[in-house]
Amino acid sequence: MDREEATSLERLDVEIRISAEWDEFWSYVGKKSNKRWTWYIIERRSGRIIAWENGKRVYLALDSHKLY
C-alpha cells in the first residue's frame, strides 16, 4: 500500500446499519413444570438469525444480547 492509498483509507467514513427484530417463544422440555424460553434476534431484510438464547425466563439470560 502506498502513501496515497493509506491517506485515502484514513479519510474513509463508513456507517453500517441493520434493522433487527427481537422475539421470544416458550416450550416444555420433558414435563410441563420445565418451561424453557427461546429468544432470538432476526435481521429483517434477510431473515437471518443474528443471535439466540435459550433458558429460563429471567433477565440474566438476556444480558448477553443487549442491544444499545
N, C-alpha and C positions, 0 to 999 in steps of 0.2 A: 504494500500500500504506500503510495507516495504522499507527499505533504498535502497536495490539493485534495486528494480523496479523504484524508484524515480530517481536514478542515471542513469539508462538506458533511461528513458524518457528525461532527461536533454540533453543527447547526441543525441537524435533522430533528424535528419535533413531531413525534407520533403519539396519537392518543387512540387507544383501543377501548371500545365499549361493547358490552354484551347486555342483552336483555334476558333475565333469568326469572324463573318461577319456582317457588318453594311449595311443596305439598307433602302430605302425610297420609298414611293408611295404617290400619292395625289388623292383626290376625291372631288366632290362638296357636300356641305351639304345644302340642301334646294333650293339653286339657284346658278347659275354659278358665281356670284360675291363673293360667300362664299366658297372659295377653302381652304381645310384643308389638311395637310400633316401628314403622319404617318411614323415614323422612328422606326426601330426595330433592335435589336442585336440578332443574332441567333448563337448558338453553332453548329459548322459544323458537328461534328461527330454524335451527337444525333439528331440534327434538332430542339432542344428545343429553344424557345424564352427566352432569358435571361432578356431582358428589352425592353420596348417600350415607345414611347412618341407620343402624338397627339396634333397638334395645327397649328398655322400659321407658315409660313416658315420664321422664324427669328432665329438667332443663340442662342438667350436666351432659346429657347425651348430645345436645345440640351445640354445646360450646365449641366443638372443633370445626363447625361450619358457619360461624358468624360472618355475616356479610356487612361490610361497612361502606 
